[in-house]
């Protein structure tokens, strides 16, 4: 067995698929895409990218495909995938003024929410609260709550110490609480 595969592929079907993709299997790579497309769309939308989320998912998979030969199974596959997704998001942010786009998107969604009833209005409140967080705080919240990553995984994805993840989460929770308390 090649030294890049450390044995955890037996436990993680994504690692097996990635190994097969590195060996040239397009079917394996297609399976990876099907398994992770919806969670990635959710990630990008929760990070404030509404209209371009599918494009960013596609770019993430393009980069993953290009990196398939360099992938090492030393960490969870999803950690590796979200590192790539985070880089795609950062590149997108440098090209566009995300705050303006987010504001426009929330305005449209708010009009739909008013017509749609209280459940959609509540969702808009959550989206508006997330939008008020700095990107550093928002990324910790989204990766933890919406993507289900553990603190160690978030630290690895963001390239920060675990203690920083904890402090950012605490600060984010405080700011979200203030937002919702002020809304009452």
KEMAR-606025 format. One record per residue (C-alpha): residue in three letters; x, y, z. Coordinates in steps of 0.1 Angstrom, whole numbers, padded with zeros to 4 digits, always signed. Layout:
REM KEMAR-606025
ALAXYZ
...
REM end
This chain:
REM KEMAR-606025
UNK+0000+0000+0000
UNK+0012+0035-0008
UNK+0025+0053+0023
UNK+0000+0082+0018
UNK-0028+0059+0029
UNK-0025+0053+0066
UNK-0052+0027+0071
UNK-0080+0050+0081
UNK-0095+0045+0047
UNK-0111+0012+0060
UNK-0131+0034+0084
UNK-0139+0063+0062
UNK-0157+0056+0029
UNK-0146+0091+0016
UNK-0110+0082+0020
UNK-0116+0050+0000
UNK-0133+0070-0028
UNK-0105+0096-0027
UNK-0079+0068-0031
UNK-0099+0054-0061
UNK-0102+0089-0076
UNK-0064+0094-0073
UNK-0061+0061-0091
UNK-0082+0075-0120
UNK-0117+0064-0111
UNK-0142+0091-0123
UNK-0170+0071-0107
UNK-0154+0073-0073
UNK-0150+0111-0077
UNK-0186+0114-0088
UNK-0196+0095-0057
UNK-0176+0120-0035
UNK-0194+0149-0053
UNK-0228+0134-0047
UNK-0220+0127-0010
UNK-0208+0163-0003
UNK-0226+0186-0027
UNK-0255+0195-0005
UNK-0234+0200+0027
UNK-0211+0223+0007
UNK-0240+0243-0007
UNK-0253+0246+0029
UNK-0219+0258+0041
UNK-0215+0285+0014
UNK-0251+0297+0020
UNK-0246+0299+0057
UNK-0214+0318+0051
UNK-0235+0344+0033
UNK-0231+0334-0004
UNK-0266+0328-0017
UNK-0266+0332-0055
UNK-0231+0318-0061
UNK-0232+0289-0037
UNK-0235+0263-0064
UNK-0206+0279-0084
UNK-0184+0278-0053
UNK-0193+0241-0047
UNK-0182+0234-0083
UNK-0150+0253-0078
UNK-0143+0234-0046
UNK-0147+0201-0064
UNK-0125+0213-0093
UNK-0098+0221-0067
UNK-0104+0188-0049
UNK-0100+0169-0082
UNK-0067+0188-0090
UNK-0054+0179-0055
UNK-0065+0143-0055
UNK-0029+0130-0060
UNK-0016+0151-0031
UNK-0043+0141-0006
UNK-0031+0123+0025
UNK-0055+0105+0047
UNK-0039+0118+0080
UNK-0071+0137+0089
UNK-0108+0133+0083
UNK-0117+0138+0046
UNK-0143+0164+0055
UNK-0117+0185+0072
UNK-0096+0184+0040
UNK-0127+0193+0020
UNK-0137+0222+0041
UNK-0101+0236+0040
UNK-0105+0237+0003
UNK-0140+0252+0006
UNK-0127+0279+0029
UNK-0100+0289+0004
UNK-0126+0290-0024
UNK-0147+0313-0002
UNK-0118+0335+0006
UNK-0110+0339-0030
UNK-0146+0347-0038
UNK-0146+0373-0010
UNK-0116+0391-0025
UNK-0133+0393-0059
UNK-0167+0406-0047
UNK-0180+0429-0020
UNK-0198+0402-0001
UNK-0215+0425+0024
UNK-0234+0443-0003
UNK-0244+0411-0020
UNK-0256+0397+0014
UNK-0276+0428+0022
UNK-0294+0426-0012
UNK-0300+0389-0007
UNK-0315+0394+0027
UNK-0337+0422+0015
UNK-0352+0398-0011
UNK-0356+0370+0014
UNK-0372+0393+0039
UNK-0399+0402+0014
UNK-0405+0365+0008
UNK-0406+0358+0045
UNK-0432+0385+0051
UNK-0454+0368+0025
UNK-0445+0333+0038
UNK-0454+0336+0075
UNK-0437+0334+0108
UNK-0415+0303+0102
UNK-0397+0319+0073
UNK-0394+0352+0092
UNK-0376+0335+0120
UNK-0352+0319+0095
UNK-0345+0354+0082
UNK-0338+0366+0117
UNK-0312+0339+0121
UNK-0297+0347+0087
UNK-0296+0384+0096
UNK-0280+0376+0129
UNK-0253+0355+0112
UNK-0248+0383+0087
UNK-0239+0407+0115
UNK-0211+0385+0127
UNK-0176+0391+0114
UNK-0165+0364+0089
UNK-0141+0350+0115
UNK-0170+0345+0140
UNK-0195+0334+0114
UNK-0172+0307+0100
UNK-0168+0291+0135
UNK-0206+0291+0140
UNK-0214+0277+0106
UNK-0188+0250+0107
UNK-0199+0240+0142
UNK-0236+0243+0142
UNK-0246+0238+0106
UNK-0218+0216+0093
UNK-0214+0195+0125
UNK-0176+0198+0128
UNK-0158+0193+0162
UNK-0136+0221+0176
UNK-0105+0202+0166
UNK-0117+0199+0130
UNK-0127+0236+0129
UNK-0093+0246+0142
UNK-0077+0226+0114
UNK-0100+0239+0087
UNK-0095+0275+0097
UNK-0058+0271+0105
UNK-0062+0284+0141
UNK-0056+0270+0176
UNK-0085+0251+0193
UNK-0085+0278+0220
UNK-0092+0304+0194
UNK-0121+0284+0181
UNK-0135+0283+0216
UNK-0131+0320+0222
UNK-0146+0329+0188
UNK-0176+0307+0195
UNK-0181+0323+0229
UNK-0179+0358+0214
UNK-0202+0348+0185
UNK-0228+0334+0210
UNK-0226+0366+0230
UNK-0232+0388+0199
UNK-0260+0366+0187
UNK-0277+0368+0221
UNK-0274+0406+0220
UNK-0289+0406+0185
UNK-0319+0385+0195
UNK-0324+0403+0228
UNK-0324+0437+0210
UNK-0350+0423+0186
UNK-0376+0416+0213
REM end
